[in-house]
Amino acid sequence: MLNISMLAAGHGPVDHVVPHTLHSEPLFTWQVGGPDYDNRWLNIQNGVYEFYITNHMVMTLVAAVLVILVFAWVSRRVRPVGPGLTKYQTRGRGAQLFELLCTFIRDEVARPNLKGLTDKYIYYVWTIFFFILFANILGLIPFGPILRLLTNDPGWEHWGGTATSNLGLNLVLAMASFIAIIVIGIREQGVVHFLAHFNPVGWDWKSPMIGMGLMMFVLEWMGLMIKCTVLAMRLFGTMMAGHLVIAAFIALIFDAAANGAVMGYGVGLAVLFGGVVLTLLELFICALQAFIFTFLTVLFISAGAVGEHDEEHEENPLSDESQMDVDKMIRPQDLRPVTA
């Protein structure tokens, strides 16, 4: 039955989630090996690497540009304008929504882990969260089928797609988190104290435990690399699986239509309702996966960057700049006596 449905659809079961080239000729080629060397995963044929722009590359760029444009707009909506305390009120429900998300990530995800370092590194945390969130949600919009329907040109069919269903992009995001863990840890703790997290036994070369310490040092570094790799694999698997489930539901229509028109329409209505429910569930998963990736990244950064000197900032969650802003908001001339 699956073969019948795929034949009717004209594509394979994973055709809509794998990357597709958007032009026929490569932008450039590069000789990387002998004439017998082929690697389809790296797009190498007969020892020649061919570079194509894929739909996932385009959607990655679209998500990045959209994040920049949206928060450039939000920054203007949260900018103080007007007299009194009203000038600190964010204007517009859209800007208020993004402000709420930023506050949630800062106060509920970053601050409990990064403590006094939160305001220093919150911009990186916000960036990875909203980039993944935008890329996930954009993948739910069928840009390709819509463009093909409007233009009647099959060349538009593979435009769009979920960028985070591409393992290559997710590995780059995981590598960025891996580098952030190391750089922030060394910057805040110093090289010696940061490396001490990977070898609790110590570096006394005369100690009989130094052999175990070296083994733990290697295992801890391997564990950190595995943790970051799992970040990429989790996001990749979840986003691809969601689209495959919806595709399997749509394939049921073709299977039922092969047994009669009545059966096809009946199953089609059931699939339509189920598809709506699954799409809403997929929308929730888009936000959930962005949250999980961000939360685990913050957790890994805090393990190597937060020290005892940061505990003193935990009681006062506001940074010095934030406290100055609050002091400016509450001015004597803005206060009014309360009368009975």
Phi, psi and omega in degrees: 000322180299322179295321179296315182294320180291326177294320178293322180284334178086010184217168175280170184292338180245019186296327185273356181247345178274155180291147179230140176286145184257005177210159188276326183254140179293148178290324175200161179236160183210125179285117184239357182189188179286172183292345180263002184270120178231139176210100185290335179290327178260008178061044179248124178230127180055037178077011182240124176273130180244127182262123175237150170274125182255167179296328178291325175297316181296317181291330174297315178295318180298316180297317180295314180295321181295321177299316180296314182293318182297315183279342168293322176290317180297321181299328177285331181282336180262358181290133182299124179217132177106179183269157171062204182288341182295337181289343179269001179276128180292134185262125177099139182291326178297313178295324178295324178297313180292325176296321178296318178296318178297318180294321179296313180297320181290311189275331185256341182248306186280311188296319178298339182255313182276342177054240184293347180268002187301305183296340182283325186238012182293335182293322176293320180296314177298320183298311182292325180295308186286330176295313179295319180298313180295317180297320179295314183290321177300330179292343178278345182270120182281073182299315183299305179301324179295315179295322178294322179294322182284325185257346185057033180241114181295348179293341180272356192300322186264011173286146184092198181113172182263112182296326182280000170272006176260119184297329180298313179296317182295324177293325176294318177297318179294323178294322177297320177294321178299315179294320179297320179301315183288311185295314181293320179298315179291322181295322184270325186253342187088160184298315185295310182292325179294315179292338178295336177294335183265352179216082182293345181288329181106174185246030175282104187291346177270353181285142177291349181267002184296327178297315177295324179296319178294321177296317178294325179299315179293317181295322180294320177293320176297320179297320178295318178294322178294319179301316180292323177295321178296327175304314181292316183294321181296313180295318179297310183295318183292315182290323177290319182298321180300317180290326179292324178295316178296320178297322178296323178295317180295325179297335178298330180297315181292324178296317181290322180296333178293340180259007178137150182294320181298315178298321181296315179293321180297312179293326180299318178295318179295320179292324178299314179294314179296325179294323177296315180297316180294325178294319175297320176296320179295326176296319177295320180294326177302313179290322182295317181291324175296320179294315182297314179300316181292315182299314181292323176299314178298320180297317180292322178294317182295330181297330182250352186248332185272123179241187183295330182290347179270349183295331184292340179274352187290325182291328178251096186289350182267135174286171180300318180294319180295321179295323177295322178297319179295318179298323178290326181294319184264095180248149182302323183289344178272347182276139180238139178294144179267120180255150181288000000 
